[in-house]
Amino acid sequence: NLSQSSRNTGDRSGAALVSRSDPRRPACHSEWSAIAPFHADRIAGAIRMTDAHKPDGDLSIEVGGNAITGWEAIDVTLRAEAFPNSFAISLCSKEPITSKVVIAKAGDPCVVKIGSDTVITGYVDRDSNTTSADGHTLSLIGRGKTQDLTDCSAEWDGGQILSATGLEIAKKLAAPYGIEVKLAAGTDAGQPVPQTNITYGETAAGIIQRNARNAGLLAYEDSDG
């Protein structure tokens, strides 16, 4: 999403913008390593639930067709001038994990909600299961869909984009990852950049953020990724 920078307008009301991304998993995630999967029916506090009995303000993560709540440690970061958004959640259990029912594993698509509000749509980056004398600590770490723009090198034939606005450049670089870019209502995309050169190994995120700043815009990730 692109919205007018507060440095220019003093208003970020246009940031509440909806974008939608292709649900297919980009190829670059195949290099990520999964740790131990989670097992639903032996985790204290992790329950399958519906909106009918989900308490307001409680954090839940929807993954693999289940919505899991009861997390004891929660860290959610939503960035206003950067991307991706991120989360790290964990809970403890004194029981051994013996079931074959997997809750989540690295690479799984997920949706993080607080109450009924979606805050992050993305993927699980890492799942971990650590054991001590006191029990098990189970953790999920993940980020929003725009993580591919920060993890992968920018892709564009010829390595050069000519006469394009910051919005057009962002759309071109996000397209290979199925990420849609939109401009906030009432926001000006700015003048076309005569020539944008893509340096080998440079990330799409770096190019998008640089051009957004030059146009007086904020590039960020919304709750839909």
C-alpha positions as CSV (number, residue, x, y, z in Angstrom):
1,N,0.0,0.0,0.0
2,L,1.1,3.5,-0.7
3,S,-0.2,6.5,1.1
4,Q,0.9,10.2,1.3
5,S,3.7,10.7,3.8
6,S,2.8,12.8,6.9
7,R,5.9,14.9,6.1
8,N,3.9,16.3,3.3
9,T,0.3,16.2,4.4
10,G,0.2,15.7,8.2
11,D,-2.5,13.0,7.6
12,R,-2.2,9.3,7.4
13,S,-5.9,8.6,7.3
14,G,-5.5,7.1,3.8
15,A,-3.5,4.2,5.3
16,A,-6.7,2.2,5.9
17,L,-6.5,0.5,2.5
18,V,-7.4,-3.0,1.5
19,S,-5.2,-5.0,-0.8
20,R,-5.4,-8.7,-1.7
21,S,-2.6,-11.1,-2.6
22,D,-2.4,-14.3,-4.5
23,P,-2.7,-17.2,-2.0
24,R,-0.1,-19.3,-3.8
25,R,3.2,-19.7,-2.0
26,P,6.2,-18.0,-3.8
27,A,9.0,-20.3,-4.8
28,C,11.6,-18.7,-2.6
29,H,10.1,-20.1,0.5
30,S,11.2,-23.6,-0.4
31,E,14.6,-22.8,1.1
32,W,13.2,-22.3,4.6
33,S,13.7,-25.0,7.2
34,A,10.9,-26.4,9.3
35,I,11.5,-27.4,12.9
36,A,9.2,-29.6,15.0
37,P,5.5,-29.3,14.1
38,F,2.9,-28.6,16.7
39,H,0.3,-31.1,17.9
40,A,-3.1,-29.6,18.7
41,D,-4.8,-32.0,21.1
42,R,-1.9,-32.1,23.7
43,I,-1.3,-28.3,24.0
44,A,-2.7,-26.7,27.1
45,G,-4.6,-23.6,26.1
46,A,-4.7,-24.2,22.4
47,I,-8.2,-25.0,21.3
48,R,-10.3,-25.1,18.2
49,M,-12.8,-22.2,18.3
50,T,-15.4,-20.3,16.4
51,D,-16.3,-16.6,16.4
52,A,-19.2,-17.4,18.7
53,H,-17.0,-18.0,21.7
54,K,-13.8,-16.1,20.8
55,P,-13.3,-13.4,23.5
56,D,-12.8,-9.8,22.2
57,G,-9.2,-8.8,22.3
58,D,-7.8,-12.3,22.5
59,L,-5.1,-13.1,19.9
60,S,-5.8,-16.1,17.7
61,I,-4.0,-17.5,14.7
62,E,-5.9,-19.3,11.9
63,V,-3.8,-21.9,10.1
64,G,-4.5,-25.3,8.5
65,G,-8.3,-24.8,9.0
66,N,-8.0,-24.2,12.7
67,A,-8.1,-21.1,14.9
68,I,-5.8,-21.4,17.9
69,T,-6.0,-19.2,21.0
70,G,-4.6,-19.3,24.5
71,W,-1.1,-17.9,23.7
72,E,0.8,-16.8,26.8
73,A,3.5,-14.7,25.2
74,I,2.6,-12.4,22.4
75,D,4.6,-10.0,20.3
76,V,2.9,-8.4,17.2
77,T,4.6,-5.6,15.3
78,L,2.7,-3.5,12.7
79,R,4.9,-1.1,10.8
80,A,3.6,2.3,9.5
81,E,6.6,3.1,7.3
82,A,8.0,-0.3,6.4
83,F,7.1,-3.9,5.8
84,P,6.6,-6.8,6.5
85,N,4.5,-6.9,9.7
86,S,5.5,-9.7,12.1
87,F,4.5,-11.8,15.1
88,A,6.0,-14.1,17.7
89,I,3.7,-16.1,19.9
90,S,4.2,-19.0,22.4
91,L,2.6,-21.1,25.1
92,C,3.8,-23.7,27.6
93,S,2.6,-27.2,28.3
94,K,3.7,-29.7,31.0
95,E,2.5,-32.6,29.0
96,P,4.6,-34.5,26.4
97,I,3.7,-34.1,22.7
98,T,2.7,-37.5,21.3
99,S,-0.3,-36.8,19.0
100,K,0.1,-36.8,15.2
101,V,-2.2,-33.8,14.7
102,V,-0.1,-31.0,13.3
103,I,-1.1,-27.4,14.3
104,A,1.3,-25.5,12.1
105,K,4.7,-25.8,10.5
106,A,7.1,-23.3,8.8
107,G,5.8,-22.2,5.4
108,D,2.1,-22.5,6.3
109,P,-0.2,-19.6,5.3
110,C,-1.8,-18.0,8.3
111,V,-4.0,-15.2,9.5
112,V,-3.4,-13.5,12.9
113,K,-6.4,-11.8,14.6
114,I,-6.9,-9.8,17.7
115,G,-10.6,-10.3,18.6
116,S,-12.4,-10.3,15.3
117,D,-9.9,-7.9,13.6
118,T,-7.3,-9.3,11.2
119,V,-3.9,-7.7,11.9
120,I,-1.5,-9.9,9.8
121,T,-2.0,-12.1,6.8
122,G,1.1,-14.0,5.9
123,Y,3.1,-17.1,6.6
124,V,4.7,-19.0,9.5
125,D,8.4,-18.6,9.3
126,R,9.4,-20.9,12.1
127,D,7.8,-23.3,14.5
128,S,9.8,-24.5,17.5
129,N,9.3,-27.0,20.4
130,T,11.8,-26.6,23.3
131,T,11.9,-28.9,26.3
132,S,13.0,-28.2,29.9
133,A,12.5,-29.8,33.3
134,D,9.4,-27.7,33.7
135,G,7.7,-28.7,30.5
136,H,7.5,-27.6,26.8
137,T,7.5,-24.2,25.2
138,L,5.8,-24.1,21.8
139,S,6.4,-21.1,19.6
140,L,5.3,-19.7,16.2
141,I,7.2,-16.9,14.5
142,G,6.0,-15.4,11.2
143,R,5.6,-12.3,9.0
144,G,3.1,-10.8,6.5
145,K,3.0,-11.6,2.8
146,T,5.4,-8.8,1.9
147,Q,8.2,-10.7,3.5
148,D,9.0,-12.0,0.0
149,L,9.9,-8.4,-1.1
150,T,12.5,-8.2,1.6
151,D,13.9,-11.8,1.4
152,C,14.2,-12.1,-2.4
153,S,16.1,-10.2,-5.0
154,A,14.1,-7.9,-7.2
155,E,13.0,-9.4,-10.6
156,W,12.6,-7.4,-13.8
157,D,13.7,-8.3,-17.3
158,G,16.7,-6.2,-18.3
159,G,17.2,-4.8,-14.8
160,Q,15.8,-1.4,-15.7
161,I,12.4,0.3,-15.4
162,L,11.9,3.4,-17.5
163,S,9.5,6.3,-17.0
164,A,7.4,4.8,-14.2
165,T,5.9,6.3,-11.0
166,G,6.6,4.9,-7.6
167,L,3.3,3.1,-7.7
168,E,4.0,1.6,-11.1
169,I,7.5,0.5,-9.9
170,A,6.0,-1.1,-6.8
171,K,3.4,-3.0,-8.8
172,K,6.0,-4.3,-11.3
173,L,8.3,-5.6,-8.5
174,A,5.5,-7.1,-6.4
175,A,3.8,-8.9,-9.2
176,P,6.1,-12.0,-9.3
177,Y,5.1,-12.7,-5.7
178,G,1.4,-12.3,-6.2
179,I,1.2,-9.2,-4.1
180,E,-1.1,-6.4,-5.2
181,V,-0.1,-2.8,-4.6
182,K,-2.7,0.0,-4.2
183,L,-2.6,3.7,-3.7
184,A,-4.6,5.2,-0.8
185,A,-7.6,7.3,-1.8
186,G,-6.7,10.9,-2.4
187,T,-2.9,10.2,-2.7
188,D,-0.8,11.4,-5.6
189,A,1.6,8.8,-7.1
190,G,4.0,11.6,-8.0
191,Q,6.0,12.2,-11.2
192,P,7.4,9.3,-13.2
193,V,11.0,8.3,-12.5
194,P,12.9,8.6,-15.8
195,Q,15.0,5.5,-15.1
196,T,15.2,3.0,-12.2
197,N,18.2,0.6,-12.3
198,I,18.0,-2.7,-10.4
199,T,21.3,-3.6,-8.9
200,Y,22.1,-7.4,-8.8
201,G,21.0,-8.7,-5.4
202,E,19.0,-5.7,-4.4
203,T,15.6,-6.5,-2.9
204,A,12.3,-5.3,-4.2
205,A,11.5,-3.8,-0.8
206,G,14.6,-1.6,-0.9
207,I,13.7,-0.2,-4.4
208,I,10.0,0.3,-3.4
209,Q,10.9,2.1,-0.2
210,R,13.5,4.3,-1.9
211,N,11.1,5.4,-4.6
212,A,8.2,5.9,-2.1
213,R,10.4,8.2,0.0
214,N,11.4,10.2,-3.1
215,A,7.7,10.7,-4.0
216,G,6.8,11.6,-0.4
217,L,4.8,8.4,0.1
218,L,4.7,5.7,2.8
219,A,4.9,2.1,1.6
220,Y,3.5,-0.3,4.2
221,E,1.6,-3.6,4.6
222,D,-2.0,-3.7,5.5
223,S,-3.8,-6.5,7.4
224,D,-4.6,-8.4,4.2
225,G,-0.9,-8.5,3.2
